[in-house]
Structure formats: structure tokens, C-alpha cells
Amino acid sequence: MKIGFVLEHFYPHIGGGETMFKEYTSRLVELGCEVKVATSNSGGVTGRAVYEGVEVQHFPWRGFFGHPIPRPRDIDEVAAWADILHGAIFPAAPVTLHAARKFHKPCVVTVYEVWGNKWFWVEKNFLKAALFYAFEQFIIHRNYPLCHTISQATEKDLHQYGKKHQPVITIYPGLKSHLADYVPTTPPASVPQKTFLYYGRPGKTKGLFVLFEAIKRVATVLPDDCKFVFILANDPIQEKQKFIKLVAQHQLTNRVQICDPLPEMALLEAIQKAYCIIVPSITEGFGYTAAESCALGKPVISSDGGSLPEVVSGQALFFQNRNSADLARQILLAAEGRFEQIPSKVFDWAASTQKLLGVYEDLLKQHGKANAAVVTENA
């Protein structure tokens, strides 16, 4: 089977979606498929490259609303070659659909998240929020043959804000297999203080400032050995700088430590040393931070936003999305060790890839039958 992907970003660009498609494409090659990817040069690479048997063409696409816009002419080569096309929301999706129709190929589109009214939660400028909302509505209202969502929460939002008759299938992505086998060099019991850890991007949807408001509420009542550590990416840098200033202005530097991004193994070590991981996201299509932390056996405090209730397991506490007062209450419960116990959940890449391959096979069969029906009608 020859599979062509049309993606805004791909490896070496770093992100949840990029991690997911890097895994899918390399695993599909291992299963005997031929895979080509048309993508932007957002990861710093322009031109052709090969990663683990996956042929990738990085194009200098221009951006719109922060998203690279694929040029239709750049997709033609992959579309003509492939048996099936796979795109992803946002701008890559309608371009993929156009190419699929042009070359009479079946296609599937991945939907990470549908924000809908949540645009107005995270964007203070009403006009910008309205533009983002309209842009998303334009994208999701195409007549895609099949939408692939990565959580039940995203599927629910797609039905709510998109066309309800649109075929949808949910397949959870997997987690890195080495997480369950990771052995820390420093046992957690040897760490003298209780560290509440946030790690990841300081983006508007990640709830960073909801957590900050909760810390302000509990700072004077928590035991002295309770600290908050933030391992923050540098994108978006404006939000990171804003957070650093707020911590200083409110004189919380004795409670809050802010760190730059760490290499993977050093990050795993920091997660294992932490007493508890906090995931205050306002919306999540899947929630890798939460799922990975749970796979490492760490207690988690999570918002109930998006897919997070679907992926959190083990020792956990949930707070009402965007409610800093409720988050403060859960932090105090966590400091006393009063977690709930949620049955473990497994997210396996091999099983996920096999399901996706099954989707491709079904679409190809349906496409073949549809073509046969057209031939019969015209005979």
C-alpha cells in the first residue's frame, strides 16, 4: 500500500501531532507500506529527506493564522503516486481533499481538536477569536470521506461544531514504550520536598495562568516543603516571559522555580523526582503530558477539559476546567496524599497503527466498490 501524507508540520519539528505522525509513518513502513510525506520546512529542513524509510519533502509554505498553507501544486506528486491520502486539520485538510478528488483517490483527515466556542475562552481579542472560529468552521465543514479523531472528546466536539453526518472514527495514539520500563537514577523517596511539576508549552490553552492563580491562593497555607517547578518550552516566548514576570511581581520565587526545556532523559528524571504532576490544560486533543506522567506512575492533578479524563489513570485528582479556586483545593488535597485511584489505561503504538492500517484498507475497498459502481452506471 502506498500512503501519502499532507501535513503542516513533520519531524524535525517538535510537537504532539508531529510525534504522532512520526510514529505512524515509520511503523507503517515497518508493516510493509510505502510512505511519502509532503510538509512545510517549519522544522528547519527544506527539500527532500528520508527518516526511517519515510520519504519526506519539506516545502517553504507561507503561513496563515500561524499555520503553514500547503500549495496544491506541491501535493500533486504525492497525490498522483499514493493509493490513499492522509491529511490533518487545519489547512492541510482541504488541500488534501482537493488533491484526492483531483486524482480520484480516497482520503482520511486527522482532527486533533475542535475548539468551537473555546476560541473565546483563550483569545481575549473578540475579533481575533471570531476570525479563528470562522477559519475553523470553514476547515471542518468540508465533506471529508472520513475523519480520524484522537479522542472521544474531539469526536464529540466535531459532531457538535461540524457536520453531524460526517463519518468519524476515533483511534487513540500510543505512548513511548520505554516509559513503563524507565528506572530513575534517584528514587523519589530520597527527594526531601514535595515538588508539584508542570512541564510543556506555556501556550494559552495549557492553563498556565489558571495554575498561577491557584498557587497564589495556596502559597501561604501549604507546608514549607511544597514547591512548584515549571519546565517551560520557549514557544510562545511572550507567554513564558509574562509568567516569569508575574512570579516575581507576586513575590512567589520562594515557592516557584522556572526551568528551561530539558533533554528527554533529564526530563524523565525530573518527572520521576516530582511528587505530583499538574496538567491544567483548558483543552487537549489527547493530552500526552498527562498520559505519559500516568504511564510513569506519577500522581496527577488534571483539569477535566478536553480528553484529559479519558487518558488520566492511577493516583489522580480532577478540577473544574479554568477554575483556579477548585485547582487550589485539589492541590491542598494532593499535599495530604488524598488522591483518587483510577484504573490503569494502556495506549499502545502497535495496536494504534494496526487500527489505522485497517482504516486505510476499508477506505480502499469502499473506493474500489464506488469506482466499480460508476463504471457499471456508465456502461
Buried (B, 14 or more C-beta within 10 A) or exposed (E): BEBBBBBBBBBBBBBBBBBBBBBBBBBBBEEEBBBBBBBBBBBEBEEEBEBEEBBBBBBEBEEEEEBBBBBBEBBBBBBEBBBBBBBBBBBBBBBBBBBBEEBEBBBBBBBBBBBBEBBBBBBEEEEEBEBBBEBBEEBBEBEBBBBBBBBEBBBBBBBEBBEEEBEBBBBBBBBBEEBEEBEBEEEBEEBEEBBBBBBBBBBBBBBBBBBBBBBBBBBEEBEEEBBBBBBBBEBBEEBBEBBBEBBEEBEBEEBBBBBEBBEEEEBBBBBBBBBBBBBBBBBBBBBBBBBBBBBBBBBBBBBEBBBBBBBBBBBBBBBBBBBBEBBBBBBBBBBEEEBEEBEEBEBEBEEBBEBBBEBBEBBBEEBEEEEEEEEEEEE
